[in-house]
Amino acid sequence: MTPTWLKLGFLAAMAAGLSAAGEKITLREGFPFVDVMVNGQGPFHMLLDTGATSSILSPKAAERAGVVPDQRSIMVTFSGEKVVPESSRNVIQVGQVREPGLPIVIMEVPRVRALDSRADGVIAQTFLERVPFLLDYRHKTLWLGAEATQEAARLSRSVRAIREVNRTLLPVTFEPGGRVWNLQLDSGATNVVVNCAGECPAASNTAPQGRLLTHTGEQTVTLGTMRHVSVGDHSIPPVEAVLTEASPERGLEDGVVPARWFEAFYVNGQTVRFDPAR
């Protein structure tokens, strides 16, 4: 039986003009892109990156959207730090969900444009943390707000996440009874990344010749195969992992888990529901 509050919330969303069909996304090499309005301008074609803390617009798109830098911030990634211009108060809208007062970093996004030449930037956790959302890779759809919660009832698995500012961290183990690594759920990642700083979980076929690419640069990393991976109580087939010397003391989490491990996933605070990828 559907709780009364959920029924009322869904009806309110429908009354506000939300469509149960959700917002269509496009996938480029497994990365999701969605159309976004910024300050009433657009649409802008943006990478939906649940692992990014800051939304980004290219300088050209920022000028079109009236995004004016009024401060500077430090962007921290696995490959280093970079001081970037930022606009502190903007309105970001996806479908009928409109959120004011959001910061946007202004910088070129060559790695995003390499995926999709139409890309204008990245929409990140500063927007996504304000509403429940469900990203469905199979049906190429993004649901937000009450309709995301409605759709989430069909997902078969659940796990309790750690919720930090701009981060959703999932409990992941790499060996039975081993350490729990809190990895950020990241739709902008292709591989699991573990920041282990010399205390890495056991991996086979290791090779110190991989490259980790981020918005701030790249670094050489070690690649290895993890054969006993679990998210909560759900087992994942063997995967190639990226092992870095980065440390959480730099303000980073234990690493990232690629959202493409899941066919669909829903995030609402500490609640994460998902269907495993087929």
C-alpha positions in Angstrom: 0.0 0.0 0.0 1.4 3.4 -1.0 1.8 5.7 2.0 -0.5 8.7 2.0 2.4 11.2 2.0 3.8 9.6 -1.1 0.5 9.7 -2.9 0.0 13.4 -2.0 3.6 14.2 -2.9 3.2 12.6 -6.3 -0.1 14.3 -7.0 1.4 17.6 -6.0 4.3 17.0 -8.5 1.8 16.1 -11.2 -0.2 19.3 -10.4 3.1 21.3 -10.7 3.5 20.0 -14.3 6.0 17.1 -13.8 5.6 14.3 -16.3 5.8 10.7 -15.1 7.9 10.1 -18.3 10.8 11.8 -16.6 13.6 13.7 -18.4 15.3 12.0 -21.3 19.1 11.6 -21.2 21.5 10.7 -23.9 24.4 8.3 -23.3 27.9 8.9 -24.8 30.2 5.9 -24.1 28.1 5.2 -21.1 28.2 8.8 -19.7 24.7 10.5 -19.2 24.0 13.9 -20.7 20.8 16.0 -20.0 19.5 19.3 -21.1 19.6 22.0 -18.5 18.4 25.6 -18.2 20.6 28.1 -16.4 19.3 31.5 -15.3 16.4 31.0 -17.7 18.7 30.5 -20.6 19.4 27.4 -22.6 19.0 24.5 -22.9 22.6 23.6 -22.2 23.8 20.1 -22.9 25.5 18.9 -19.7 27.2 15.8 -18.4 25.2 14.5 -15.4 28.1 13.8 -13.0 27.1 12.5 -9.6 30.8 12.4 -8.6 31.4 16.1 -9.2 30.9 18.5 -6.4 30.7 21.6 -8.6 28.6 22.3 -11.6 30.6 23.7 -14.6 29.9 25.8 -17.7 32.3 26.6 -20.4 33.2 30.3 -20.8 31.0 30.6 -23.9 28.0 28.9 -22.3 28.5 30.9 -19.1 28.3 34.2 -21.1 25.2 33.0 -22.8 23.6 32.1 -19.4 24.6 35.4 -17.7 26.9 33.5 -15.3 29.3 36.1 -14.0 32.3 35.1 -11.8 32.3 36.9 -8.4 34.7 34.6 -6.5 37.3 31.9 -6.8 37.3 28.4 -5.5 39.6 25.4 -5.4 38.6 22.4 -7.4 40.0 19.2 -5.8 40.3 16.0 -7.8 42.4 12.8 -7.7 45.0 14.4 -10.0 45.4 17.6 -8.0 44.0 21.0 -7.2 43.1 24.0 -9.4 42.0 27.5 -8.6 39.0 28.4 -10.8 36.6 31.3 -11.3 33.1 30.7 -9.9 29.7 32.5 -9.9 28.1 32.1 -6.5 24.3 32.4 -7.1 22.6 30.9 -10.1 19.3 29.2 -11.0 19.6 25.7 -12.4 16.5 23.9 -13.9 16.1 20.4 -15.2 12.6 19.7 -16.5 10.2 21.4 -14.0 12.6 21.2 -11.0 14.2 24.6 -10.5 16.8 25.3 -7.8 18.1 28.8 -7.0 21.2 30.0 -5.3 23.7 27.5 -6.8 27.4 28.1 -7.6 28.8 27.4 -11.1 32.5 27.1 -12.0 33.5 28.6 -15.3 36.2 26.6 -17.1 36.7 24.7 -20.4 35.7 21.1 -20.3 37.8 19.4 -23.1 37.4 15.9 -21.7 33.6 16.3 -21.6 33.5 17.7 -25.1 35.6 14.8 -26.3 32.6 12.6 -25.3 30.0 14.9 -26.9 31.0 17.9 -29.1 27.7 19.6 -28.1 28.6 19.5 -24.4 28.4 22.9 -22.5 29.5 21.7 -19.1 28.7 19.5 -16.1 25.7 19.4 -13.7 26.9 18.2 -10.3 25.9 17.4 -6.7 25.2 21.1 -5.8 22.0 20.6 -7.8 21.4 16.9 -7.3 21.7 16.9 -3.5 18.6 19.1 -3.2 16.1 16.6 -4.6 15.7 12.8 -4.7 16.7 11.5 -8.1 16.7 8.3 -10.1 18.9 7.7 -13.1 17.9 4.9 -15.4 20.5 3.9 -17.9 18.3 1.2 -19.6 15.4 3.6 -20.3 17.7 6.6 -20.7 15.6 8.6 -18.3 16.2 10.9 -15.3 13.5 11.3 -12.7 13.6 14.1 -10.0 11.7 14.8 -6.9 8.4 13.0 -6.0 8.3 11.1 -9.3 11.8 9.7 -8.6 10.6 8.4 -5.3 7.6 6.9 -7.0 9.8 5.1 -9.6 12.2 3.9 -7.0 9.7 1.4 -5.6 10.5 -0.9 -8.6 14.2 -1.1 -7.9 15.2 -4.5 -6.3 18.2 -3.7 -4.1 18.9 -1.1 -1.4 21.9 0.0 0.7 22.3 2.6 3.4 24.8 5.3 2.2 26.9 7.8 4.1 25.7 11.2 3.1 28.3 14.1 3.3 28.2 17.5 1.8 28.0 17.0 -2.0 28.8 13.3 -1.6 26.9 10.0 -1.5 29.3 7.3 -0.3 28.5 3.6 -0.7 30.0 0.8 1.5 32.2 -1.4 -0.7 34.4 -4.3 0.2 37.1 -6.0 -1.9 37.5 -9.2 0.1 35.2 -11.2 2.3 35.3 -9.8 5.8 37.7 -7.1 4.7 37.8 -3.4 5.2 34.7 -1.3 4.2 35.7 1.4 1.8 33.3 4.4 1.5 33.3 5.1 -2.2 31.4 8.0 -3.9 28.7 7.0 -6.4 30.0 8.5 -9.6 28.2 8.6 -13.0 31.3 10.3 -14.4 33.6 7.3 -13.8 34.4 4.3 -15.9 36.3 2.3 -13.2 36.2 1.9 -9.5 38.9 4.1 -8.0 40.5 3.4 -4.6 42.6 6.0 -2.8 44.7 3.6 -0.8 48.0 5.4 -0.3 50.1 2.3 0.1 47.5 0.3 1.9 45.6 -1.1 -1.1 43.3 -4.1 -1.1 44.6 -7.2 -2.7 44.4 -7.1 -6.5 45.6 -9.4 -9.2 47.2 -8.6 -12.6 48.5 -5.2 -11.2 50.3 -2.9 -13.6 51.6 0.6 -12.8 50.8 2.1 -16.2 47.3 3.4 -16.1 46.2 7.0 -16.5 43.5 8.7 -14.5 41.9 11.7 -16.3 40.0 14.4 -14.4 38.9 18.0 -15.0 42.1 19.3 -13.4 44.6 17.0 -15.2 45.8 13.5 -15.2 48.1 11.2 -13.2 49.7 7.8 -13.5 48.0 5.1 -11.5 48.2 1.4 -10.9 45.6 -0.9 -12.4 44.5 -4.2 -11.0 41.7 -6.8 -11.0 39.4 -7.0 -7.9 37.7 -10.4 -7.8 35.6 -10.2 -4.6 33.7 -7.0 -4.8 30.5 -6.2 -2.9 28.3 -3.1 -2.5 26.5 -3.7 0.8 25.4 -7.3 0.5 25.3 -7.3 -3.4 28.2 -9.1 -5.1 29.8 -7.5 -8.3 31.6 -9.6 -10.9 35.4 -9.1 -11.1 36.3 -5.6 -12.1 39.4 -3.6 -13.1 40.2 -1.1 -10.4 42.3 2.1 -10.4 44.6 2.3 -7.3 46.0 5.7 -6.4 48.3 7.1 -3.8 45.8 9.9 -3.0 44.8 10.1 0.7 41.4 11.1 2.2 43.3 13.7 4.2 43.3 15.8 1.0 39.6 16.2 1.4 38.8 13.2 -0.9 36.7 10.2 -0.1 38.1 6.6 -0.2 37.5 6.6 -4.0 34.6 6.3 -6.4 32.3 3.5 -7.6 31.1 3.9 -11.2 27.3 4.3 -11.4 27.4 2.2 -14.6 27.7 -0.9 -12.3 23.9 -0.4 -11.9 21.1 -0.5 -14.5 19.3 2.2 -12.5 19.9 3.9 -9.2 18.0 6.2 -6.8 19.4 8.5 -4.2 17.5 10.2 -1.4 19.8 11.3 1.4 21.2 8.1 3.0 18.8 5.9 1.0 20.2 4.3 -2.2 18.2 1.8 -4.2 19.4 0.1 -7.4 19.1 -2.6 -10.0 22.3 -4.3 -10.9 23.6 -4.0 -14.5 22.8 -7.0 -16.6 
